[in-house]
Amino acid sequence: MNAPAMRRFVLAMLLAIGMIGIGFAALSIALRGKQQAEADYRRASDERDAIAARLSRAQQDEPEIRRALTRFENLRHQGVIGPERRLEWAEALTRERTQRKLAQLEFELAPQRSVAAATPELPLQASTMMLRTQLWHEGDLLRLLADLRALRSATVLPRRCTLDRGSDTATEGAPLSAVCELDWITLGTPGSHTP
């Protein structure tokens, strides 16, 4: 073999080796790209499955969530959730005085305070009321408290009541006086609680 032929042969071999190297490099890049694409596909598939599972759970919980929202809205419209309805409470006490024919019914409502068990999710608030009334009979007090507890705009929690029977039952006024401490409890909007 002569020198020019040998040079052409060596050159052809070098080109062939270079092409084989380029082919292996391209194959290696393609395999790595395929592995990356498969990993991305698995990750996307896992994310899709997780989203589908959350969606399925949300769809299963939807009726309960709708019922809870309906109850929440009903309580909010009644006044149990949200700001206090002090005027409504005062009007209810005035109606009670007239309906029960009470000789006297006075009350003082203290400022609203947070209940110790309140949390941001359940911001319970209470206003303490001192109630003074003159009664004809002990049962009048029980009926009055039952009527107040039946109010829908707050939960009325009696703390203590003191009954005092007057010494002169022949007077024009009712023979019993009562002093009661009541908590009017409402539920603030979740997230509005300040410790």
Secondary structure, DSSP 8 states (H G I E B T S, - for coil): --HHHHHHHHHHHHHHHHHHHHHHHHHHHHHHHHHHHHHHHHHHHHHHHHHHHHHHHHHHHHHHHHHHHHHHHHHHHHTSBSS--HHHHHHHHHHHHHHHT-SEEEEEE---EE-TT--SSS-EEEEEEEEEEEESSHHHHHHHHHHHHT-SSSEEEEEEEEEEE-S-TTSSS-SEEEEEEEEEEEE--TT----
